[in-house]
């Protein structure tokens, strides 16, 4: 249930060759940097422009002048990077995504058709196709004690080996405004997170998360 294929549809996307090689999605996070450095120079020069060191932008992407883009970074086709977006590096923005006003991205993958449009922080995370973050929703990516992140799932403790791990957000997930996803959160496909939620652990697919004591089936 925690395997990459259970959360993310990645076939035919820029991140396909990265995601297909990892059994669990968090295993891709330490590999993003080198994957971009290897892939960037191979992208078709008729479609992508290298605007500075280790930054490749598709010719159809719309980039606001006020956006700050640091590499390694690939921004694919039909994306919109809006006013004052801050991309810190080690980021893949696949295709048809929105990175909005004052949204910050770091060491993350937006696979395709992802919307992070208003005041979002996405760090050490993977957002699957058609997932959406409401205004102010953030992924918290490091514990207060700075220890490695351990997933608790079905009475098992799974060591990720990572000190920084934000969230894995599955296909068609809706995250409400000002929700906080604690380090190591995984949200299954088609689930809905209520606004103002503080989410921990693994939320399975087809669920509505109202609070930690009220998680119901999506009807």
Residue pairs with C-beta under 8 A, 6 or more apart in sequence:
1 153
1 188
1 202
1 204
2 24
2 151
2 153
2 158
2 186
2 202
3 23
3 24
3 25
4 10
4 19
4 20
4 22
4 23
4 24
4 25
4 28
6 170
6 188
6 189
6 205
7 25
7 128
7 168
7 169
7 170
7 171
7 186
7 188
7 189
8 19
8 25
8 111
8 126
8 128
8 129
8 168
8 170
8 171
9 111
9 128
9 129
9 171
10 16
10 19
10 20
10 111
10 128
13 94
13 95
13 111
13 112
13 129
14 39
14 74
14 76
14 92
14 94
14 95
15 28
15 35
15 92
15 94
15 109
15 111
17 35
17 39
18 28
18 31
18 32
18 35
18 109
19 25
19 28
19 109
19 111
19 126
22 28
22 31
25 126
25 168
25 186
26 160
26 162
26 165
26 168
26 184
28 109
28 126
29 107
29 124
29 126
29 162
29 164
29 165
30 162
32 72
32 90
32 91
32 92
32 107
32 108
32 109
33 72
33 89
33 90
33 107
35 92
36 54
36 71
36 72
36 73
36 74
36 90
36 91
36 92
37 54
37 72
39 74
40 50
40 54
40 56
40 72
40 74
43 56
43 74
47 58
47 59
47 77
48 56
48 57
48 58
48 59
48 74
49 56
49 57
49 59
50 56
50 57
51 57
51 69
52 69
52 71
53 71
54 71
54 72
54 73
55 69
55 70
55 71
55 72
55 73
56 73
56 74
56 75
57 63
57 69
57 75
58 75
58 76
58 77
58 78
58 79
58 95
60 77
60 78
61 75
61 76
61 77
61 78
61 79
61 80
61 81
62 79
62 80
62 81
63 69
63 75
63 81
64 81
64 82
64 83
64 84
64 85
66 83
66 84
67 81
67 82
67 83
67 84
67 85
67 86
67 87
67 99
68 84
68 85
68 86
68 87
69 75
69 81
69 87
70 87
70 88
70 89
71 89
72 89
72 90
72 91
73 87
73 89
73 90
73 91
73 92
73 93
74 91
74 92
74 93
75 81
75 93
76 92
76 93
76 94
76 95
76 112
77 95
77 96
78 95
78 96
79 93
79 94
79 95
79 96
79 97
79 98
79 99
80 97
80 98
80 99
81 87
81 93
81 99
82 98
82 99
82 100
82 101
82 103
82 117
83 101
83 102
84 101
84 102
85 99
85 100
85 101
85 102
85 103
85 104
85 105
86 102
86 103
86 104
86 105
87 93
87 99
87 104
87 105
87 106
88 104
88 105
88 106
88 107
89 106
89 107
90 106
90 107
90 108
91 105
91 106
91 107
91 108
91 109
91 110
92 108
92 109
92 110
93 99
93 105
93 110
94 109
94 110
94 111
94 112
94 114
95 112
95 113
96 112
96 113
97 110
97 112
97 113
97 114
97 115
97 116
98 114
98 115
98 116
98 117
99 105
99 110
99 116
99 117
100 115
100 116
100 117
100 118
100 119
100 120
101 117
101 118
101 119
102 118
102 119
103 116
103 117
103 118
103 119
103 120
103 121
103 122
104 120
104 121
104 122
104 123
105 116
105 122
105 123
106 122
106 123
106 124
107 123
107 124
107 164
108 122
108 123
108 124
108 125
108 126
108 127
108 166
109 125
109 126
109 127
110 116
110 122
110 127
111 126
111 127
111 128
111 129
112 129
112 130
113 129
113 130
114 127
114 128
114 129
114 130
114 131
114 132
115 131
115 132
115 133
116 122
116 127
116 133
117 133
117 135
118 134
118 135
118 136
119 135
119 136
120 133
120 135
120 136
120 137
120 138
121 138
121 139
122 133
122 138
122 139
122 166
123 139
123 141
123 164
123 166
124 139
124 141
124 162
124 164
124 165
124 166
125 139
125 141
125 166
125 167
125 168
125 169
126 167
126 168
126 169
127 133
127 169
128 168
128 169
128 170
128 171
128 172
128 173
128 189
129 171
129 172
130 171
130 172
131 169
131 170
131 171
131 172
131 173
131 174
131 175
132 173
132 174
132 175
133 175
134 174
134 175
134 176
134 177
134 178
134 179
134 195
135 177
135 178
136 177
136 178
137 175
137 176
137 177
137 178
137 179
137 180
137 181
137 193
138 179
138 180
138 181
139 166
139 167
139 181
139 185
140 166
140 180
140 181
140 182
140 183
141 164
141 165
141 166
141 183
142 163
142 164
142 183
143 149
143 163
143 183
146 163
147 163
148 159
148 160
148 161
148 162
148 163
149 160
149 162
149 163
149 164
149 165
149 183
149 184
150 157
150 158
150 159
150 160
150 184
151 157
151 158
151 160
151 184
151 186
151 201
151 202
152 158
152 201
152 202
153 201
153 202
160 184
164 183
165 183
165 184
166 181
166 183
166 185
167 181
167 184
167 185
167 186
167 187
168 185
168 186
168 187
169 175
169 181
169 187
170 186
170 187
170 188
170 189
170 190
170 191
170 205
171 189
171 190
172 189
172 190
173 187
173 188
173 189
173 190
173 191
173 192
173 193
174 191
174 192
174 193
175 181
175 187
175 193
176 192
176 193
176 194
176 195
176 196
176 197
177 195
177 196
178 195
178 196
179 193
179 194
179 195
179 196
179 197
179 198
179 199
180 197
180 198
180 199
181 187
181 193
181 199
182 198
182 199
182 200
184 201
185 199
185 200
185 201
185 202
185 203
186 201
186 202
186 203
187 193
187 199
187 203
187 209
188 202
188 203
188 204
188 205
188 206
188 207
189 205
189 206
190 205
190 206
190 218
191 203
191 204
191 205
191 206
191 207
191 208
191 209
191 218
192 207
192 208
192 209
192 218
193 199
193 203
193 209
194 208
194 209
194 210
194 211
197 209
197 210
197 211
198 212
199 209
200 212
203 209
203 215
206 217
206 218
207 215
207 216
207 217
207 218
208 215
208 216
208 217
208 218
209 215
210 216
